[in-house]
Each structure stands twice: as C-alpha cells, then as structure tokens.
C-alpha cells in the first residue's frame, strides 16, 4: 500500500481463500479520497482494538453484535481496506458466536443471527402508525383479535396489512455490506460456507431429537463410539486465523505502517 499523498490513498482489497480461509491481498486497487480520513481511521483502529478485547464467548451475543454493527455503520464512509477488514472481523465474530450456539443446540439463538429479522413492522390499512411484530409470535396469533365471524385472521392480514422488514438478521446483513464495500467473492463464499455448516449441524441435532436443556457434551458421551466420532466431525470448529490476521494487517498498515494517525 502506498502512503498518503496530497490527494488520495491507495487501498488494496482483501481476498480470502474459501478452503483455508487465510487472507491474501487482492490485485485490484481502490482509490479513496484522503480528506477528513484521519479521524475515521482512528475510530476504526479503536473499534478493532475493542473487537479483540471482546473476543470472548461469554460476551458474545446478538445484542452485543448488533451494537458493534451500529457502531461500525456510524463510521463507514468509503470502501477501503480498513473498512473491509473491520466488516470481515465483525463477520468472523458473528460466525464464532453462531457456531458456538449451534454446537450447544441453541436453535433460537442461531435463528436470530441468520434467519429471524431483528425488526419487522406491520403497516395496517387505515392506521397511522405501524405495529412492531413480536419476534417469536406468529402473525396469526399476534393479530388473532382482528378476526371476525366473516373474516379469518389470515384473510384480514392478506387484505389489510403490508409487512416491512426493517432490520435483517445480522449475518445476512453483514454479507450485504461486504458486497457493497467490495469484499472479494472468495471471502463472501467462505462466509456462506460457514453458515451452511452451522445450519447442517443444527439439522443433524434436530433429527437426533435431543431433549431440551440437555448438555451436549453429556449427550455426545452417551453415544456409541462410532456415532460419537461421526457427530464430532459435524460440530462447528471456528478458525480464528482470519480474525487475528486482519487485526495484524490493520496494526501494521495503519498504526505502525506507512501512514501515521494521531
């Protein structure tokens, strides 16, 4: 990467091999305006330092990840490498959290990160303000009181409401941001692959009909040896290489590299 000159800074894109998930440099350079960039970069450096402090399963949950997503979005302004690195690191943390939930058969929590929108609004014909959908309640139950003798709740919903997804689940939304900021297809595909692995694990655990609140480690210990070996291969193993590698790139390039920020 070339240092700042009077007009621009050249930022190289980040590309990750979908098989070993190790980061490499893209050959495509992106030119980003340099004016007013120092404060943004400093904020992103502090943001990434905090991500490393929070790299702990005890702290990681949807609420925390959503707060870090909102914080990052308040900083984003240009598609350069430090922004792609920061988005990728938050994505890695979210995968880490989702994978841990899957390993412990926490279906609802995984669904919240990958499938269940964070916010849905129901716009009702003739009413000024929308109604927030209750996240874990079917619309047919939430609006059951709208049904009449001549109109079922399903008919009422069909003809009197418009459903608006305001906030997607975090992982699909992060994928969209990664695309918008020019992250490589290889890395995006690798994230999708990790998400598919998590879903497949939950599918197997669901078919196993494990009683609710069962400790997964105790359940695995109760299996026959061959079954236990087969199940162990299905459990999610998170590789922290990408997360820490990108942190090193940020430190080298922006803290002690060619540019110096206060």
WOGIHU-V187841 format. One record per pair of residues at least 12 apart in sequence whose C-alpha atoms are under 6 Angstrom apart, sorted by the first residue. I is the first residue (numbers start at 1). J is the second residue. D is the distance in Angstrom with one decimal. If there is no record, write none. Layout:
# WOGIHU-V187841
i:I j:J d:D
i:I j:J d:D
This chain:
# WOGIHU-V187841
i:3 j:258 d:5.2
i:3 j:259 d:5.7
i:7 j:34 d:6.0
i:8 j:32 d:5.9
i:8 j:33 d:5.0
i:8 j:34 d:4.8
i:9 j:32 d:5.8
i:9 j:34 d:6.0
i:10 j:30 d:6.0
i:10 j:31 d:5.0
i:11 j:29 d:6.0
i:11 j:30 d:5.5
i:11 j:80 d:5.5
i:11 j:81 d:5.5
i:12 j:29 d:4.9
i:12 j:81 d:5.9
i:13 j:26 d:5.0
i:13 j:81 d:5.5
i:14 j:26 d:5.5
i:15 j:184 d:5.1
i:15 j:187 d:5.9
i:16 j:186 d:5.7
i:16 j:187 d:4.7
i:17 j:186 d:6.0
i:18 j:186 d:5.6
i:18 j:190 d:4.5
i:22 j:242 d:5.7
i:79 j:181 d:4.8
i:85 j:246 d:6.0
i:89 j:243 d:5.2
i:98 j:110 d:5.4
i:99 j:198 d:6.0
i:99 j:236 d:5.7
i:103 j:235 d:5.9
i:104 j:216 d:5.9
i:113 j:169 d:5.3
i:113 j:170 d:5.4
i:113 j:171 d:5.9
i:114 j:169 d:5.4
i:114 j:171 d:5.5
i:115 j:169 d:5.9
i:116 j:169 d:5.8
i:117 j:167 d:5.9
i:117 j:168 d:4.5
i:117 j:169 d:4.6
i:118 j:167 d:5.1
i:118 j:168 d:5.8
i:118 j:169 d:5.6
i:119 j:166 d:5.4
i:119 j:167 d:4.9
i:120 j:133 d:5.5
i:120 j:164 d:5.7
i:120 j:165 d:4.5
i:120 j:166 d:5.5
i:121 j:133 d:5.8
i:121 j:164 d:5.2
i:122 j:162 d:5.9
i:122 j:163 d:4.8
i:123 j:161 d:5.4
i:123 j:162 d:5.0
i:124 j:160 d:5.8
i:124 j:161 d:4.6
i:125 j:160 d:5.2
i:201 j:234 d:6.0
